[in-house]
């Protein structure tokens, strides 16, 4: 694992430019250093102060525009604020004024928090080095990145001086390494540990050759030869005993390599890795990485696409170590180690499907991600960023995982939808059975629901529902009882109005909310008669729930109970999803209402009159002795075909007449 001639850092990975400020005592050669760099020769006449110069990006090693500013005593605080790095220049041929020198070292970090470069100029005038004097000062002040001895007269180390100044800005040592302890800082270890866990795609605790090559390619845009991989492992084996296990690089070995890079002055390698995985100079994930731009027009929703589900499937499989298709608390904790916090609370277990032990199943895992994407897509982008989606899938950003659906108005116009997630607002009085409806979507009967703690209850439930062979997600949202609903509580694809058959005052609330918000809207509504296992009482309303539905051309109330031995019936969820998918159809049957066209035709086909006519025809045919000659006669089959055709035409005409009447 090495930088080599890897992928150059992108502009988004680093600062747009570098500003270098040269300070120091008079006549130490600050201006001469700048002029020697520009003209590549020592100037015969040196002005009191050089004007600010700009070095174009294409002639700098790091491909970044560089501005060099000469110190002027009365402007030092002003230019210091805009500088990125400060070079403190001293003359090696003079006795160093340590008091003045120390003052400059301490002043700039306090006021500007900038890296420092110590520059010993005029090395051509002496035959000794000043490093013995400087090293104690460097050890005392961690802000000092390095010290360079140079000569403006013979151009010694002039280019190197400004290269190190650039490097101190673009690849600072301070956030990575503590020279006193001779080890990486905790923030750096934490960031590299996350990177290791993301790169460990099989979650076996080591990076095998394939994972190391993938890591090398995405960070440096070049693979490693087999021998180079083996050389890296040998270096680790030589220094630490548990750095390599089963021919794979362990976390300790991975951290050791980066420590070695930093100690050998190759910290740009570590910074390349960190920035590729979204970190800034403070070792925080950048907002640009976590929250890529995603435009969502009004009346559009957000869903995960096929590639995102494949990524989440591989993430689930990676952490489902016991292969029981569920994530135990320890497995879930391991998954969230790449997060700075635990994103899911205990209410998640009552929002999605779990197994008998309360562990989130594979279907529940995908459902929770679907819910997050639908309700808060920015949070979904953030979570995918923590998991390294854009890196592992080699996409530009997490935004490539999101599908923005088209405007719902277009769906209504075209009478079809391409959406896969449908939202149903569940509305009703308190204690009418809404929670039972939500938990029933997850397959939980009343007995299992009683075990849910009050502080773990959820106002959402999501699961898959099959409609005409298509898998769709139904999202239920429990709307708290209130006199008037807010605009956000009205927005949905279908409304489920729940009333308690054992409470005489329960239906009145549903009827009032329907008239206030949904009677004139295009949102389909379904009324649920909850707790149907209890004794039904007359509702204290002007008309019965059945007559209310008939009056407003709604399906009749759907009897529902979660007090069952097994999982409750999912019929109402299929009906709700169907109504959400086809709101233009105004589906009002799905039942035995005896009022809609479908039910009337079904009743006609099953009527005693039709059955009597059919029996008489069969009797007449059976009583007639059909000979072998009749079966071979074309006249017989012609009459049979004619009779069948007449019967079909009459049936279709009756159906059209009934349909037109409705």
N, C-alpha and C positions, 0 to 999 in steps of 0.2 A: 504494500500500500504506500504509494508515494505520489508526489505532485508531478514529477517528471515534466513533460511538456503537455500538461493537461489542459482542460477547458479553461480559457481565461475567464476571470470573474466578469459577470455582466454588469452593466451600469447600475442596474437595480440592486446589485449585491454590495455596492460600495458607494463611497461619496462621489459626488459629481466632479469635484475638483479638490485640490490640496493647496492650502495657503501656509507658507513657511515664513516665519519671522526670525530674523537674525538679530540678536542682542548681545551686548557685552561692553567692556570698558572702551574708552576711546583708543584708537590706534592699535587695535588688536587684529585688524584686517578684515572686518566684516564686508566692507564695500569691495575690497580687492577680491574676495572669494566670489562674489556675485559677478564681477566683471570678468574674472578669469574663466568662470563657467560659460559665460555668454560668448566671449571672443576667443576662448581657447588659447589665450596667451596673457602673460602678466602685463597689466597696463603701466606705462611709464608715468602717466599722471593720473592720480586717483582723486575724484571729486569728494567733497565732504560727505555726500550721501548719494547712493544710487537710487534712481527711480524704480518703482515697482516693475518687475518684468514678468512676462507670462510665457511659460514653455508649453508648446502645443502637446496634445496627448500623444500624437503619433511618434514623438521623439523621446518619450519617457518610458522607462521599463514597465511600468504598471498601466500604461495607456490611459493616463488620467491627466487632464490639464493641471499645471502646477504654477502657482503664483509665488514669487519670492519678494519679500518686503524687507528693506534695510531699516534698521532701528533708528528712530529719531527720538531723543529724550522726551520732548514735550508731547509726542504722539503715541508713546508706548502703550498706555492703557487703552487708547482708542483702537489701535491696530491689533492689540492683543485679543480683543473680543472677537475679532473676525478670523484670527489665525487658528490653524489646526494643530500645528506643532511649532515648538520654539527651539531654535538652535542657540545655545549660549556659547559664545566664542571667547577664547582666551589665547594668549600668546605663550607658547611653550618656552620661549627664551627668556621670559621675565619671571620673577618670583610671583607666584599666584597670590593675589589678595584674597585670602580665603573668606574674610568677612564679607567683602563685596560679592564675591562669587557665591557664597552661601545665601546671601540675601536674594540674589536673582533666582537661585534654584527654588527657594521657598515662596517667593512672591507669586510667580506665575501659576503654579498648581493651586494655590489658595484662591486666587481670583478667577482663574479661567479653567482649571482642571484639564490641563493640556499635557501631552507627553513632551519630554525634554530630550534633546540631543546635546551632549557636550562635544565641542569642536575645539581641538588644540591646533591652532594655526602657527605658521612660521616654523614648521618642523625642519626646514632646510637650514636653519641657523644653528641647530644643536645636533649633537650626535648621541643624545640620550632620549629616553621616553619619559613622559610625565605621568604615565599610567599608574606608577606606584603611589603617586600623590592623589590621583583621581579615584582610584578604586575604593578607598574607604568612604569617600563622598557618595559614590554610586551605590555602595551597599547600604548607606544610611537613608538615601532617598529613593523610594521605589518608583517614583515618577520618571526617573532617568532611564531611557530605553537603552542607550549605548553611548560610547565615546569613540570619536574618530579623530585621529591625528592627521593633519594634512598640511599642504603648502600651496598658497595661492601663486607663489613665484614659479615653482617648477611643476605646477598642476597636479601634485600628488594627492590622490584620494578626493579630488574635487567632485567628480561624478558620483563616487561612492557616498560622499557626505549627503548629497541631496537625494540619493536613492534610499539611504537609511531614514532620512526625514520623511519621505513618502511612505516608506514601509511602516514607520511608527504610527502614521495616521490610518493607513489602510489595513494594517495587520498588527494592531497594538498587542504588546505582551501583557500589559497590566491586567486586563480582564481574564487572562488565561492562566497565569503562572505566578506563584509566590516565590521569589528568589531566596528569601530567608529560610523557608521550609523546604525549598527545592522540590516542590510538588505542585500539581495543578490546583487551582482554586475550586471550591465546592460548586460554584455555578457552572464552571466549565465541565467538571465531572458529571454533573446532572444532565447537561445538554448532550454530552457525548454518550452517556448511558442511554438516553432516549434514542439517539441515532443508532446505537448498537441494537436496541430492541426492535426498532423498525426494520433494520437490515436483516435481522435474524428471522427470515420468513418462515422457517419451519419451527421456530420457538424451541429449539433444542439446547439453547444456551451457548452455542458456538456459531461462528461464521465459517461455513464450509467454502470450498474453492469456488463454487458457482455463486454463492452469496457475496464473497469477496470480489469476484470479477464484476458482478452487477454493481456493487458499491463503487468500485473503481471507475466503472464506465459512466455512471450517472454523476459522479463528482468531478472526474478529470477527463471524461470523454475519451478514455483509452483503456483497453483491457490490460491485464498483466499476463505475461507469459508464465507457463507452468513453473519454470525454473525461478522466476522472480518471486512467485508466490511462496515457493519453498524457501527461498532466501529470507523472505520476511519472517516466516515461521522460525527459521533457525536463529535469527537475531533475537526473537522473543524467547525461545527456548534457552538461549545462552544466558539470559539475564534473570528470568523468573521461571520457576518450576511449573506453575500452573497457568502459564500464559497460552498454552496450546493443549487441547484435549481432543482425542479421536480425530486427529488431523485437521481440527478446526480451531480458529482463533477465539479464545474466551474473552469475556468482558475485561478481565484484568490485563490480558495481552493487548487488547484494543486500546485501553487507556495508557498502557505502558508505551506503545508506539507513538502516541500523540505527545506524551511527556518527552520522549526522546527527540521528536521533531522540534519541540519548543526549546529544549536545552541546547540543541545544535543550531539554533537560529533559523529553523525552517518553520516558524509558526504560521507562515502564509499557507502551508499545507493544511494545518488545522482550521484556519479561518476559511479556506475554500470549502471544506466539509461543512463547517457550521453555517455558512451563508447559503450553501446549497440546500440545507435543511431548514432554512427560513429564519435564522438567527441574525440579530443586529449586533452593533458594537457592545451593547450592554448585556449580551447573551439572553435577550428576550426575543420571542417570536414576533416578527414584524406584523403590523396590521395588514400590510399588503399581502403577506403570505396567508394569514388566517382568514381575512375577509376580502377575497377578490371581488372585483366589480361584477354585479349581476343585476341586470335591469328586469324588473317585474312590472308589467303594465297593470292598470286597474282591472279588476274582475278576472284576473288570471291567478292560477294556483301553481305551486311548485311540487314536483315529485322527483324521486330518484329514477334515473334511467337504468337500462339493463347493465351497463358497465359498472355502475355504482353497486348494484345488487350482487354482481359477481365479486367485486372487491370485498363487500361485507360478508359474503359467504366464505371467502378465503380467510377473512379475519376471524370469523366464528370458528372455523375448522382449526385454525392455528392455535386457538386457546382452549378448545374443547379436548383436553388431553385424554380424558377417559372415554371419549367417543360415545357419550350417552345422549347426544343431541340436546344437551342443556348445559348452561354455564353455572357451575357452582359458585358460591361466594368467593372462594379463593381464585377460581379461574377468571371471574369477572374483575376481581381486584388486580390480577396480573395483566389483564387487557388494559385497564385504566392506568397502568404505571407510566404510560407515555403521555398522560394528561397531567396538567398542574393541579388538578383537583378531581374529585369523584363527581362526574356529571349527572349520575342518576341517583335519585333518592329511593326510599323504601316504597313510595307510591307506585313506582314503575311495575312492581310485581302485581299490582292490582289494575294495571292499565293494559297489560299484554298477557298473552298465554304463558302459563308456567306448568311445570310437571307437578306430580303429587307432593314433592318436597318443597315446592315454592321456588324452584330454580327456573330462570328464563329459558324457554325453549328456543330452538332455531327459528321457528315461525314468530315467536314473541320478540326475538332479537331484531328481525327484519321489520316487524310491525312498529317497534319503538323508533327505529330510524325513519320509517315512513311518517310517523306522527311528528317527529321533530322537524322533518323537511317541510311538512305541510304547514305547521303552526309557526315555526321560527326558522326560516331557511338560513339566516345568518349564523345561528347557533349550529346548525348542521354543517355549514362550511367550516366553522371553527373546529368542530369535533373531527371532521375528516382531515383537517390540517394537522391536528395532533397525531392522527393515525398515519400520516405520511401518504395520503392518497395520491397527490399529484406526483410524488417521487416514485412510488412503487408502480404506478400505472403509466409513468412517463408522460403526463399531461401537463399543460401549461399551468393549470390551477384546479382547485376543487370545483370551480364553476362548471367544469366539463361533466360533473356527475349529476347535474341538475337539469331537469326538463321543465321549462315554463309552459304551462298549458295555454291554449288559445282562449280568447275571451268567451265567457259563458254565453253571451248573446249570440255569438256565431254558432255555438253548439245548438242553441234553440232554433236558429234559422235553418241550419242544415239538418236538424232533427237527428243528429248523431253526435257522439262524443268520443274523444280519444283519451279521456282521462281514466285513471285507474284508482283514484282515491276520492271517496265521496263523504261529505260531512253531513251528519244528522244531528240536529239539536233536539235533545230530549227535554220536554217542558212539562211541568206539572207541579202540583202542590207538594209541600214538604211531606215526607213519609207516604207518598202515594205509590212508591215502588220503582222510582227511576233508577236507583242504585241496583236494584234487582235486574232491571233491563240491561244495564251496562255490563254487569258481571255475567249475565247469561250469554252475552256475545262471546265471552271467553270460556264458555262451557261449564260455568260453576253454578251449582244448585244452591238452594237456600241454606243447606247445612254447611257448605263450604264458605258461603258469604258471611255467616255468623262468626267465623273465626278471624275476620278482618278487623284489625285494630282501627279505632277512630282516627288516629293520627297518621295512618297509612292509607286512608281512603283516597281515591282518585276521582276527579271529575271528568276523566276521559277513559275511553276504552276503544281499542282498535283491533280488528282481526280481519282475516280474509273471508270473503263470501263468494260463492260461485253462482253466477247468473248466466243461464244459457251456455254453460260450459266455459265461461270466461272467469278468471280469477280477479276479483276486485277487492279493494280495501274499504271497509266501512268504518268510519270514525264517528263514535258517539260522544256527544258533549252534554253533560248534565248541566242544565241552566237553572241557577238558583231561583227560587220563587221571589217575584217582585211584582209590583203593580203595573209597571211598564218595562218593556224590554229595551235595551240599548240597541243602537244600530249594529254593533258588533255581534250581539246575541241573535240578531235576525238573519245575518248572512249565513247561508247554508244551502245544501242541495235538496234536502228533504227534512220535514219536521215530524217528530214523533210526540204526539200529545198523549200523556199518560194520566189516567184517573184510576182511583181505587174503588172497585165495585162495592166494597163494604163500607165506604164513607159517603154519606148522602150529599156532602158539600163538595166533593172532589171534582165532579165534572164541570161545575160552574166556572171554575178557574180556566179550564181548558177552552171552554166555549168563549169566554171573554178574551183570552189571549188570541184565539183564532180570529175573532171579529176585529180586534184592534190591529193586528199585524199581517195576517195571512189570507184573509178572505178575498182580497182583491189582488193578491200577488200571484206570481206564476210558480211559486214554490209548492210542490205537492205536499200534502199532509196526510198522516195516518194516525187514527186514534186507537190507543191501546187500553183495553179494559184489564188492568193489572189485578193481581191477587184473585184470579178467577176461581181458585180452589176454595175461597171463602164464600159465605152466604151473600148473595147479591141483594142490595137494597135499592129502593127507588131514589133516583137522584133528584135533589131539590133544584130543579131547573124547569123552565117553561115547557120544554119538550124532552123526550127521552133521547139518549145518545144515538140510538138507531135512527130516529126521525131527524135528528140534527144532521147526521151524515147524509141522509137521503135528501134533505132540503138543500144542502150545500154541495151535492153531487160528489160526495166523498165515499170511499169504501166504508162498509159498516165497521163498527168497533171490533177489534181483534182481541179475542180472549187470550190472556197470557198469564202463566204462573211459573215461578222458578222453584216452587215447592214440589220437586220431583225427586224420585229415587236416583235417576241418572241425570245426565246433562240435560238442561232445558232444551225445548225445541228451538230450532233456528229459522223456522218458517217466516216469522215476522221480519227477520233481518234480510232474508232473501227478498221479501216484498219491499222493504224500505230501499234496498239497493237498486231493485228494478225500477222503482218510482224515481229514484235519483238519476238513473241512467236514461230514462225515457220520460222526462217531465212533460214533453210536448204531447205524449200519447194520452195523457190524463187517464191512466189506467185506474179503472174503478171496479174491476171484478176481482180476480185472484181469489175467488171465494164462491160461496153459494148465495149471492145476494138476491137472485131471482129477478133482478131489475135490468142488468146490463145485457147487451146483445149476446155476449158469449154465454151467459147463463140462460137466456131465453132459448137460444138455439140448442144448448145442451138439454134443457128441459123438454124441448119439442122432440128431440131425438129419443129421449127416454120416456116419452109420454105413453099412456095406455092406448091412446088412439093409434099412434104410429106403430106400436107393438102389435096391436090387434090386426091392423092392415097387413103388416109384415107376416104375421102368423098365417093369415088367410091365404096370402100369396104362396107361402111355402107349402101350406096344406094342399092348395090346388095343384101345385107342381108335383108334390109327392104323390097325391092321389091319382094323378094321371100316369098311366102306364107308359113310361118312356122306353121305347124299344131301341134296339141297336140301330135300326134303320133311321129313327128320329135323330139319334146322335150324329149320324153321318149325313143328315139332310141339311143343306144350306139354308133352307127356309126356316127350320127350327132355330138355328143360331142367329139368323137375321132378326127374327121376332124377339129373341132374348136380348140381343144388343140394342134393339130399338126401345124395348121396355126400360132397360137400364139407363139409356140416354135420356129418356123422358123423365125418369125419376131424378136423375142428377140435375137436369135443367130446372125442374120445379123446385128442388131443394136449394139450388143456388139463387134462384129468383126470390124465394122466400127470405133467404139470408140477406140479400141486398135490400129488400123492402124493409126488413126489420132494422138494418143498419142505418138506412136513410131516415127512418122514423126516429131513431135515437139521436 
